[in-house]
Amino acid sequence: MSVQIHDAPPPARGAPDPAGTPAERRASGGGAPGGGRQRRTGSRLPYLLLLPALAVTAVLLGWPLVMNGLLSFQNLNMTQLIRHVTEWAGTDNYRAALGSEDFWRVTLRSVVFTAVNVVLIMLLGTLTGLLLARLGPRMRLLLSAGLVLAWAMPVIAATTVYQWLFAQRFGVVNWVLDALGFHSMAGFNWTGGQLSTFFVISLLIIWTSVPFVAVNLYAATTTIPRELYEAAALDGAGAAQSFATVTLPFLRPFLLVTTFLEVIWIFKAFPHIFAINEGGPDRLTETLPVYAFVEGVGNQHYGAGAAISVLTILILLALMSYYLRIAMRQEEDEK
């Protein structure tokens, strides 16, 4: 006995497809069971993966910020700590800080200190990164190793080295200067004046920050196609013109991001300054983070120190808002 199987006739032209249109089939999950559920799970997957990192960030950063903000509205010193008493002071701490000449003097000093160091770091880091791109493999490896070692050294260890180098009696720098004929520098106190102390601090900060800029800029140069340099050379462009027309446009986004990071890191630098001379002499080298620590922990007025730290964050955000607008405008122009 044979069974004959007849194919179903095709639907007439213009007749609706029983399975629906392709858009309807996609909306219903393609007819597969659980297709809509899989799509919903897939759309939520990135947020689920970000959730642990966001939770850790909220605990480690968000909670201290909230507590510091609450502390800034309190009158808290050793008496309140011992008695376990919370005395709300309203905005008194903020009014006292904003009405203090010392606060605005330290703010101006912090801005100038940050600007000078960021300019020097970006300039030296860019030159070092371009040098890495031009060196041979062996010299590049040697210089990269030195940069990484300087970058990886802990801040306090680097500060200790610089304190030894610039020590008044047995410092290497004074000994070298005296041997070169600068006998007046034999017993020079580098941390006895404002400018000389800032000079030592700036050398320390630049020494620990240039490797980051240099290594990352060298990595950015490896992404530039060599064909562009060959085309520029065929057009008669020299080294300066090739840098301006080929290298700089590729490196501009990297330079903007790196400058943004360096401004944040230098503005909030604390161990470099405090470990060298604790903001001395006579508190003339205090920046806002050191000023907040001295006023809060040193003078045991923790509410005032918290208010100064909150103002420091707001000032940094205000300084970076203009820079962020420039970065966003450039990104829109590239699109």
C-alpha positions as YAML, in Angstrom:
chain: A
units: angstrom
residues:
- id: 1
  name: MET
  ca: [0.00, 0.00, 0.00]
- id: 2
  name: SER
  ca: [1.51, 3.28, -1.04]
- id: 3
  name: VAL
  ca: [0.88, 6.64, 0.58]
- id: 4
  name: GLN
  ca: [0.96, 9.65, -1.67]
- id: 5
  name: ILE
  ca: [2.09, 12.96, -0.21]
- id: 6
  name: HIS
  ca: [0.86, 16.05, -1.98]
- id: 7
  name: ASP
  ca: [2.60, 19.41, -1.51]
- id: 8
  name: ALA
  ca: [0.41, 22.18, -0.20]
- id: 9
  name: PRO
  ca: [-0.42, 24.72, -2.86]
- id: 10
  name: PRO
  ca: [1.45, 28.03, -2.49]
- id: 11
  name: PRO
  ca: [-0.59, 30.94, -1.14]
- id: 12
  name: ALA
  ca: [-2.16, 33.14, -3.73]
- id: 13
  name: ARG
  ca: [-0.39, 36.35, -4.65]
- id: 14
  name: GLY
  ca: [-1.48, 39.12, -2.30]
- id: 15
  name: ALA
  ca: [-2.88, 36.72, 0.26]
- id: 16
  name: PRO
  ca: [-1.60, 37.24, 3.83]
- id: 17
  name: ASP
  ca: [1.09, 34.88, 5.02]
- id: 18
  name: PRO
  ca: [-0.25, 32.70, 7.85]
- id: 19
  name: ALA
  ca: [3.05, 33.14, 9.71]
- id: 20
  name: GLY
  ca: [2.82, 36.91, 9.44]
- id: 21
  name: THR
  ca: [5.19, 39.46, 7.98]
- id: 22
  name: PRO
  ca: [8.94, 39.28, 8.70]
- id: 23
  name: ALA
  ca: [8.62, 42.22, 11.13]
- id: 24
  name: GLU
  ca: [5.76, 40.46, 12.93]
- id: 25
  name: ARG
  ca: [7.74, 37.24, 13.09]
- id: 26
  name: ARG
  ca: [10.74, 39.12, 14.56]
- id: 27
  name: ALA
  ca: [8.49, 40.88, 17.08]
- id: 28
  name: SER
  ca: [7.02, 37.55, 18.18]
- id: 29
  name: GLY
  ca: [10.42, 35.92, 18.57]
- id: 30
  name: GLY
  ca: [10.59, 34.34, 15.14]
- id: 31
  name: GLY
  ca: [8.04, 31.73, 16.08]
- id: 32
  name: ALA
  ca: [10.56, 30.07, 18.39]
- id: 33
  name: PRO
  ca: [9.34, 29.35, 21.93]
- id: 34
  name: GLY
  ca: [10.90, 31.69, 24.46]
- id: 35
  name: GLY
  ca: [12.26, 34.08, 21.82]
- id: 36
  name: GLY
  ca: [10.87, 37.17, 23.52]
- id: 37
  name: ARG
  ca: [12.21, 36.04, 26.88]
- id: 38
  name: GLN
  ca: [15.68, 35.54, 25.37]
- id: 39
  name: ARG
  ca: [15.60, 39.03, 23.89]
- id: 40
  name: ARG
  ca: [14.60, 40.55, 27.21]
- id: 41
  name: THR
  ca: [17.38, 38.66, 28.98]
- id: 42
  name: GLY
  ca: [19.89, 39.75, 26.35]
- id: 43
  name: SER
  ca: [18.92, 43.40, 26.72]
- id: 44
  name: ARG
  ca: [19.36, 43.20, 30.48]
- id: 45
  name: LEU
  ca: [22.64, 41.29, 30.38]
- id: 46
  name: PRO
  ca: [24.95, 44.37, 30.11]
- id: 47
  name: TYR
  ca: [23.27, 45.93, 33.13]
- id: 48
  name: LEU
  ca: [23.52, 42.70, 35.08]
- id: 49
  name: LEU
  ca: [27.24, 42.51, 34.29]
- id: 50
  name: LEU
  ca: [27.74, 46.11, 35.42]
- id: 51
  name: LEU
  ca: [25.79, 45.63, 38.63]
- id: 52
  name: PRO
  ca: [28.67, 44.16, 40.75]
- id: 53
  name: ALA
  ca: [31.06, 46.95, 39.73]
- id: 54
  name: LEU
  ca: [28.40, 49.60, 40.39]
- id: 55
  name: ALA
  ca: [27.65, 48.08, 43.79]
- id: 56
  name: VAL
  ca: [31.33, 48.04, 44.80]
- id: 57
  name: THR
  ca: [31.75, 51.64, 43.56]
- id: 58
  name: ALA
  ca: [28.69, 52.76, 45.52]
- id: 59
  name: VAL
  ca: [30.02, 51.13, 48.70]
- id: 60
  name: LEU
  ca: [33.65, 52.24, 48.42]
- id: 61
  name: LEU
  ca: [33.11, 55.71, 46.94]
- id: 62
  name: GLY
  ca: [29.48, 56.70, 47.28]
- id: 63
  name: TRP
  ca: [29.07, 55.93, 50.97]
- id: 64
  name: PRO
  ca: [32.22, 57.85, 52.09]
- id: 65
  name: LEU
  ca: [31.11, 60.83, 49.97]
- id: 66
  name: VAL
  ca: [27.70, 60.81, 51.63]
- id: 67
  name: MET
  ca: [29.19, 60.54, 55.10]
- id: 68
  name: ASN
  ca: [31.70, 63.29, 54.34]
- id: 69
  name: GLY
  ca: [28.88, 65.50, 53.11]
- id: 70
  name: LEU
  ca: [26.91, 64.92, 56.31]
- id: 71
  name: LEU
  ca: [30.03, 65.55, 58.40]
- id: 72
  name: SER
  ca: [30.55, 68.92, 56.69]
- id: 73
  name: PHE
  ca: [27.30, 70.17, 58.24]
- id: 74
  name: GLN
  ca: [28.35, 69.21, 61.78]
- id: 75
  name: ASN
  ca: [30.41, 70.82, 64.49]
- id: 76
  name: LEU
  ca: [32.65, 67.86, 65.24]
- id: 77
  name: ASN
  ca: [35.81, 67.90, 67.33]
- id: 78
  name: MET
  ca: [37.33, 65.72, 70.04]
- id: 79
  name: THR
  ca: [34.70, 66.78, 72.59]
- id: 80
  name: GLN
  ca: [31.85, 65.59, 70.41]
- id: 81
  name: LEU
  ca: [33.72, 62.39, 69.54]
- id: 82
  name: ILE
  ca: [34.31, 61.50, 73.19]
- id: 83
  name: ARG
  ca: [30.76, 62.35, 74.23]
- id: 84
  name: HIS
  ca: [29.24, 60.71, 71.10]
- id: 85
  name: VAL
  ca: [27.20, 63.85, 70.48]
- id: 86
  name: THR
  ca: [26.14, 65.10, 67.05]
- id: 87
  name: GLU
  ca: [25.98, 68.90, 66.84]
- id: 88
  name: TRP
  ca: [24.56, 70.17, 63.56]
- id: 89
  name: ALA
  ca: [26.12, 73.45, 62.47]
- id: 90
  name: GLY
  ca: [24.19, 74.03, 59.28]
- id: 91
  name: THR
  ca: [26.27, 75.88, 56.72]
- id: 92
  name: ASP
  ca: [28.61, 77.46, 59.27]
- id: 93
  name: ASN
  ca: [31.59, 75.41, 58.11]
- id: 94
  name: TYR
  ca: [31.04, 76.42, 54.50]
- id: 95
  name: ARG
  ca: [30.59, 80.10, 55.38]
- id: 96
  name: ALA
  ca: [33.75, 80.03, 57.48]
- id: 97
  name: ALA
  ca: [35.75, 78.44, 54.66]
- id: 98
  name: LEU
  ca: [34.41, 80.69, 51.90]
- id: 99
  name: GLY
  ca: [34.92, 83.77, 54.06]
- id: 100
  name: SER
  ca: [38.53, 82.90, 54.86]
- id: 101
  name: GLU
  ca: [41.34, 84.57, 52.93]
- id: 102
  name: ASP
  ca: [43.52, 81.53, 53.57]
- id: 103
  name: PHE
  ca: [41.07, 79.30, 51.70]
- id: 104
  name: TRP
  ca: [41.09, 81.45, 48.56]
- id: 105
  name: ARG
  ca: [44.86, 81.87, 48.76]
- id: 106
  name: VAL
  ca: [45.30, 78.10, 48.93]
- id: 107
  name: THR
  ca: [42.78, 77.66, 46.09]
- id: 108
  name: LEU
  ca: [44.72, 80.00, 43.81]
- id: 109
  name: ARG
  ca: [47.95, 78.24, 44.76]
- id: 110
  name: SER
  ca: [46.41, 74.85, 43.97]
- id: 111
  name: VAL
  ca: [45.21, 75.99, 40.53]
- id: 112
  name: VAL
  ca: [48.60, 77.48, 39.60]
- id: 113
  name: PHE
  ca: [50.45, 74.45, 40.95]
- id: 114
  name: THR
  ca: [48.22, 72.11, 38.95]
- id: 115
  name: ALA
  ca: [48.50, 74.12, 35.74]
- id: 116
  name: VAL
  ca: [52.31, 74.33, 35.84]
- id: 117
  name: ASN
  ca: [52.78, 70.64, 36.59]
- id: 118
  name: VAL
  ca: [50.24, 69.43, 34.04]
- id: 119
  name: VAL
  ca: [51.86, 71.52, 31.28]
- id: 120
  name: LEU
  ca: [55.32, 70.18, 32.13]
- id: 121
  name: ILE
  ca: [54.11, 66.59, 32.45]
- id: 122
  name: MET
  ca: [52.27, 66.64, 29.13]
- id: 123
  name: LEU
  ca: [55.19, 68.31, 27.35]
- id: 124
  name: LEU
  ca: [57.86, 65.98, 28.69]
- id: 125
  name: GLY
  ca: [55.62, 62.92, 28.44]
- id: 126
  name: THR
  ca: [54.78, 63.68, 24.80]
- id: 127
  name: LEU
  ca: [58.43, 64.18, 23.89]
- id: 128
  name: THR
  ca: [59.41, 60.96, 25.67]
- id: 129
  name: GLY
  ca: [56.62, 59.03, 23.95]
- id: 130
  name: LEU
  ca: [57.69, 60.29, 20.53]
- id: 131
  name: LEU
  ca: [61.27, 59.36, 21.40]
- id: 132
  name: LEU
  ca: [60.14, 55.81, 22.21]
- id: 133
  name: ALA
  ca: [58.54, 55.61, 18.77]
- id: 134
  name: ARG
  ca: [61.84, 56.56, 17.09]
- id: 135
  name: LEU
  ca: [64.23, 54.37, 19.10]
- id: 136
  name: GLY
  ca: [65.39, 50.91, 18.13]
- id: 137
  name: PRO
  ca: [64.02, 47.81, 19.84]
- id: 138
  name: ARG
  ca: [66.79, 47.47, 22.45]
- id: 139
  name: MET
  ca: [66.90, 51.12, 23.47]
- id: 140
  name: ARG
  ca: [63.11, 51.26, 23.47]
- id: 141
  name: LEU
  ca: [62.97, 48.26, 25.79]
- id: 142
  name: LEU
  ca: [65.57, 49.80, 28.12]
- id: 143
  name: LEU
  ca: [63.83, 53.17, 28.29]
- id: 144
  name: SER
  ca: [60.41, 51.55, 28.71]
- id: 145
  name: ALA
  ca: [61.71, 49.47, 31.60]
- id: 146
  name: GLY
  ca: [63.05, 52.58, 33.33]
- id: 147
  name: LEU
  ca: [59.76, 54.41, 32.83]
- id: 148
  name: VAL
  ca: [57.72, 51.52, 34.18]
- id: 149
  name: LEU
  ca: [59.96, 51.21, 37.25]
- id: 150
  name: ALA
  ca: [59.61, 54.93, 37.98]
- id: 151
  name: TRP
  ca: [55.86, 54.68, 37.48]
- id: 152
  name: ALA
  ca: [55.48, 51.59, 39.67]
- id: 153
  name: MET
  ca: [57.47, 52.95, 42.62]
- id: 154
  name: PRO
  ca: [55.20, 53.71, 45.61]
- id: 155
  name: VAL
  ca: [54.72, 57.40, 46.30]
- id: 156
  name: ILE
  ca: [56.09, 57.31, 49.83]
- id: 157
  name: ALA
  ca: [59.17, 55.39, 48.67]
- id: 158
  name: ALA
  ca: [59.77, 57.92, 45.90]
- id: 159
  name: THR
  ca: [59.28, 60.76, 48.39]
- id: 160
  name: THR
  ca: [61.86, 59.21, 50.71]
- id: 161
  name: VAL
  ca: [64.36, 59.03, 47.83]
- id: 162
  name: TYR
  ca: [63.81, 62.69, 46.99]
- id: 163
  name: GLN
  ca: [64.16, 63.71, 50.63]
- id: 164
  name: TRP
  ca: [67.53, 61.97, 50.66]
- id: 165
  name: LEU
  ca: [68.59, 63.52, 47.35]
- id: 166
  name: PHE
  ca: [67.76, 67.06, 48.50]
- id: 167
  name: ALA
  ca: [68.82, 66.71, 52.14]
- id: 168
  name: GLN
  ca: [70.55, 69.82, 53.50]
- id: 169
  name: ARG
  ca: [73.69, 68.25, 54.95]
- id: 170
  name: PHE
  ca: [74.18, 64.91, 53.21]
- id: 171
  name: GLY
  ca: [72.06, 65.32, 50.08]
- id: 172
  name: VAL
  ca: [73.43, 64.14, 46.75]
- id: 173
  name: VAL
  ca: [72.17, 67.23, 44.91]
- id: 174
  name: ASN
  ca: [74.00, 69.65, 47.21]
- id: 175
  name: TRP
  ca: [77.16, 67.55, 47.00]
- id: 176
  name: VAL
  ca: [77.07, 67.53, 43.19]
- id: 177
  name: LEU
  ca: [76.42, 71.28, 43.00]
- id: 178
  name: ASP
  ca: [79.26, 71.97, 45.41]
- id: 179
  name: ALA
  ca: [81.58, 69.74, 43.36]
- id: 180
  name: LEU
  ca: [80.62, 71.66, 40.21]
- id: 181
  name: GLY
  ca: [81.71, 74.93, 41.79]
- id: 182
  name: PHE
  ca: [78.44, 76.17, 43.31]
- id: 183
  name: HIS
  ca: [79.87, 76.25, 46.82]
- id: 184
  name: SER
  ca: [76.97, 78.32, 48.18]
- id: 185
  name: MET
  ca: [74.71, 75.29, 47.60]
- id: 186
  name: ALA
  ca: [76.77, 73.03, 49.89]
- id: 187
  name: GLY
  ca: [74.34, 73.39, 52.79]
- id: 188
  name: PHE
  ca: [71.30, 74.75, 50.99]
- id: 189
  name: ASN
  ca: [67.96, 73.93, 52.65]
- id: 190
  name: TRP
  ca: [65.64, 72.98, 49.79]
- id: 191
  name: THR
  ca: [62.57, 72.77, 52.04]
- id: 192
  name: GLY
  ca: [63.26, 76.07, 53.79]
- id: 193
  name: GLY
  ca: [61.51, 78.28, 51.21]
- id: 194
  name: GLN
  ca: [58.26, 78.20, 49.28]
- id: 195
  name: LEU
  ca: [59.64, 78.15, 45.75]
- id: 196
  name: SER
  ca: [62.44, 75.68, 46.48]
- id: 197
  name: THR
  ca: [60.02, 73.33, 48.23]
- id: 198
  name: PHE
  ca: [57.61, 73.52, 45.31]
- id: 199
  name: PHE
  ca: [60.56, 72.83, 42.99]
- id: 200
  name: VAL
  ca: [61.33, 69.56, 44.79]
- id: 201
  name: ILE
  ca: [57.64, 68.59, 44.91]
- id: 202
  name: SER
  ca: [57.19, 69.33, 41.21]
- id: 203
  name: LEU
  ca: [60.24, 67.24, 40.29]
- id: 204
  name: LEU
  ca: [58.80, 64.35, 42.29]
- id: 205
  name: ILE
  ca: [55.35, 64.63, 40.71]
- id: 206
  name: ILE
  ca: [56.73, 65.00, 37.18]
- id: 207
  name: TRP
  ca: [59.08, 62.06, 37.68]
- id: 208
  name: THR
  ca: [56.21, 59.79, 38.76]
- id: 209
  name: SER
  ca: [53.70, 61.07, 36.15]
- id: 210
  name: VAL
  ca: [55.70, 61.34, 32.91]
- id: 211
  name: PRO
  ca: [55.93, 57.53, 32.43]
- id: 212
  name: PHE
  ca: [52.15, 57.21, 32.25]
- id: 213
  name: VAL
  ca: [51.92, 59.82, 29.49]
- id: 214
  name: ALA
  ca: [54.97, 58.56, 27.61]
- id: 215
  name: VAL
  ca: [54.08, 54.85, 27.53]
- id: 216
  name: ASN
  ca: [50.47, 55.46, 26.56]
- id: 217
  name: LEU
  ca: [51.40, 58.00, 23.91]
- id: 218
  name: TYR
  ca: [53.87, 55.56, 22.39]
- id: 219
  name: ALA
  ca: [51.09, 52.95, 22.30]
- id: 220
  name: ALA
  ca: [48.89, 55.50, 20.52]
- id: 221
  name: THR
  ca: [51.57, 56.15, 17.89]
- id: 222
  name: THR
  ca: [51.61, 52.47, 16.94]
- id: 223
  name: THR
  ca: [48.02, 52.79, 15.69]
- id: 224
  name: ILE
  ca: [48.93, 55.42, 13.05]
- id: 225
  name: PRO
  ca: [49.11, 53.85, 9.56]
- id: 226
  name: ARG
  ca: [52.57, 54.15, 8.00]
- id: 227
  name: GLU
  ca: [50.97, 54.79, 4.63]
- id: 228
  name: LEU
  ca: [49.98, 58.24, 5.81]
- id: 229
  name: TYR
  ca: [53.58, 59.19, 6.50]
- id: 230
  name: GLU
  ca: [54.61, 57.83, 3.11]
- id: 231
  name: ALA
  ca: [51.89, 59.88, 1.42]
- id: 232
  name: ALA
  ca: [52.95, 63.00, 3.31]
- id: 233
  name: ALA
  ca: [56.58, 62.42, 2.29]
- id: 234
  name: LEU
  ca: [55.56, 62.07, -1.34]
- id: 235
  name: ASP
  ca: [53.75, 65.39, -1.07]
- id: 236
  name: GLY
  ca: [56.98, 66.98, 0.12]
- id: 237
  name: ALA
  ca: [56.06, 67.33, 3.80]
- id: 238
  name: GLY
  ca: [58.94, 67.63, 6.25]
- id: 239
  name: ALA
  ca: [59.15, 66.26, 9.78]
- id: 240
  name: ALA
  ca: [57.26, 69.19, 11.31]
- id: 241
  name: GLN
  ca: [54.54, 69.08, 8.66]
- id: 242
  name: SER
  ca: [54.15, 65.32, 9.02]
- id: 243
  name: PHE
  ca: [53.74, 65.73, 12.77]
- id: 244
  name: ALA
  ca: [51.16, 68.51, 12.35]
- id: 245
  name: THR
  ca: [49.11, 66.80, 9.64]
- id: 246
  name: VAL
  ca: [49.45, 63.12, 10.49]
- id: 247
  name: THR
  ca: [50.67, 62.48, 14.05]
- id: 248
  name: LEU
  ca: [48.88, 65.24, 15.95]
- id: 249
  name: PRO
  ca: [45.35, 64.56, 14.61]
- id: 250
  name: PHE
  ca: [45.66, 60.90, 15.67]
- id: 251
  name: LEU
  ca: [47.06, 61.80, 19.10]
- id: 252
  name: ARG
  ca: [44.66, 64.66, 19.89]
- id: 253
  name: PRO
  ca: [41.96, 62.47, 21.53]
- id: 254
  name: PHE
  ca: [44.60, 60.74, 23.62]
- id: 255
  name: LEU
  ca: [46.12, 64.07, 24.67]
- id: 256
  name: LEU
  ca: [42.72, 65.39, 25.73]
- id: 257
  name: VAL
  ca: [41.92, 62.35, 27.84]
- id: 258
  name: THR
  ca: [45.39, 62.23, 29.40]
- id: 259
  name: THR
  ca: [45.31, 65.93, 30.24]
- id: 260
  name: PHE
  ca: [41.93, 65.40, 31.87]
- id: 261
  name: LEU
  ca: [43.34, 62.62, 34.06]
- id: 262
  name: GLU
  ca: [46.50, 64.53, 34.92]
- id: 263
  name: VAL
  ca: [44.53, 67.58, 36.07]
- id: 264
  name: ILE
  ca: [42.53, 65.39, 38.45]
- id: 265
  name: TRP
  ca: [45.59, 63.55, 39.77]
- id: 266
  name: ILE
  ca: [47.73, 66.64, 40.29]
- id: 267
  name: PHE
  ca: [44.95, 68.74, 41.80]
- id: 268
  name: LYS
  ca: [44.22, 66.11, 44.44]
- id: 269
  name: ALA
  ca: [47.87, 65.17, 45.07]
- id: 270
  name: PHE
  ca: [48.39, 64.75, 48.80]
- id: 271
  name: PRO
  ca: [51.25, 62.37, 49.78]
- id: 272
  name: HIS
  ca: [53.82, 64.10, 47.52]
- id: 273
  name: ILE
  ca: [53.27, 67.45, 49.24]
- id: 274
  name: PHE
  ca: [52.59, 66.33, 52.78]
- id: 275
  name: ALA
  ca: [55.44, 63.84, 52.99]
- id: 276
  name: ILE
  ca: [58.05, 66.32, 51.74]
- id: 277
  name: ASN
  ca: [57.43, 69.06, 54.31]
- id: 278
  name: GLU
  ca: [53.83, 68.73, 55.57]
- id: 279
  name: GLY
  ca: [52.81, 71.83, 53.63]
- id: 280
  name: GLY
  ca: [55.60, 73.95, 55.08]
- id: 281
  name: PRO
  ca: [57.43, 76.13, 55.58]
- id: 282
  name: ASP
  ca: [54.80, 78.15, 57.44]
- id: 283
  name: ARG
  ca: [52.02, 76.39, 55.46]
- id: 284
  name: LEU
  ca: [53.19, 78.13, 52.27]
- id: 285
  name: THR
  ca: [53.09, 74.98, 50.14]
- id: 286
  name: GLU
  ca: [49.67, 73.74, 51.18]
- id: 287
  name: THR
  ca: [47.26, 72.85, 48.41]
- id: 288
  name: LEU
  ca: [43.55, 72.22, 48.98]
- id: 289
  name: PRO
  ca: [43.86, 68.50, 49.94]
- id: 290
  name: VAL
  ca: [46.66, 69.27, 52.41]
- id: 291
  name: TYR
  ca: [44.79, 72.33, 53.69]
- id: 292
  name: ALA
  ca: [41.67, 70.20, 54.32]
- id: 293
  name: PHE
  ca: [43.73, 67.60, 56.19]
- id: 294
  name: VAL
  ca: [45.52, 70.17, 58.36]
- id: 295
  name: GLU
  ca: [42.32, 72.03, 59.20]
- id: 296
  name: GLY
  ca: [40.36, 68.86, 59.84]
- id: 297
  name: VAL
  ca: [42.70, 66.31, 61.39]
- id: 298
  name: GLY
  ca: [45.54, 68.61, 62.45]
- id: 299
  name: ASN
  ca: [43.32, 71.17, 64.18]
- id: 300
  name: GLN
  ca: [40.76, 68.51, 65.18]
- id: 301
  name: HIS
  ca: [37.89, 70.37, 63.53]
- id: 302
  name: TYR
  ca: [36.63, 67.54, 61.40]
- id: 303
  name: GLY
  ca: [33.52, 69.31, 60.18]
- id: 304
  name: ALA
  ca: [35.58, 72.17, 58.76]
- id: 305
  name: GLY
  ca: [37.94, 69.74, 57.07]
- id: 306
  name: ALA
  ca: [35.01, 67.89, 55.53]
- id: 307
  name: ALA
  ca: [33.53, 71.16, 54.24]
- id: 308
  name: ILE
  ca: [36.86, 72.10, 52.63]
- id: 309
  name: SER
  ca: [37.10, 68.68, 50.97]
- id: 310
  name: VAL
  ca: [33.59, 69.06, 49.54]
- id: 311
  name: LEU
  ca: [34.49, 72.51, 48.22]
- id: 312
  name: THR
  ca: [37.63, 71.00, 46.71]
- id: 313
  name: ILE
  ca: [35.54, 68.52, 44.74]
- id: 314
  name: LEU
  ca: [33.19, 71.26, 43.56]
- id: 315
  name: ILE
  ca: [36.09, 73.48, 42.47]
- id: 316
  name: LEU
  ca: [37.65, 70.60, 40.55]
- id: 317
  name: LEU
  ca: [34.34, 69.88, 38.84]
- id: 318
  name: ALA
  ca: [34.00, 73.54, 37.91]
- id: 319
  name: LEU
  ca: [37.51, 73.58, 36.46]
- id: 320
  name: MET
  ca: [36.90, 70.41, 34.48]
- id: 321
  name: SER
  ca: [33.47, 71.43, 33.12]
- id: 322
  name: TYR
  ca: [35.04, 73.71, 30.51]
- id: 323
  name: TYR
  ca: [37.50, 71.03, 29.51]
- id: 324
  name: LEU
  ca: [34.72, 68.46, 29.21]
- id: 325
  name: ARG
  ca: [32.79, 70.76, 26.88]
- id: 326
  name: ILE
  ca: [35.87, 71.04, 24.66]
- id: 327
  name: ALA
  ca: [36.29, 67.24, 24.58]
- id: 328
  name: MET
  ca: [32.61, 66.67, 23.80]
- id: 329
  name: ARG
  ca: [32.66, 69.33, 21.07]
- id: 330
  name: GLN
  ca: [35.65, 67.67, 19.43]
- id: 331
  name: GLU
  ca: [33.95, 64.27, 19.58]
- id: 332
  name: GLU
  ca: [30.88, 65.73, 17.87]
- id: 333
  name: ASP
  ca: [33.07, 67.30, 15.18]
- id: 334
  name: GLU
  ca: [34.72, 63.95, 14.48]
- id: 335
  name: LYS
  ca: [31.32, 62.35, 13.97]
...
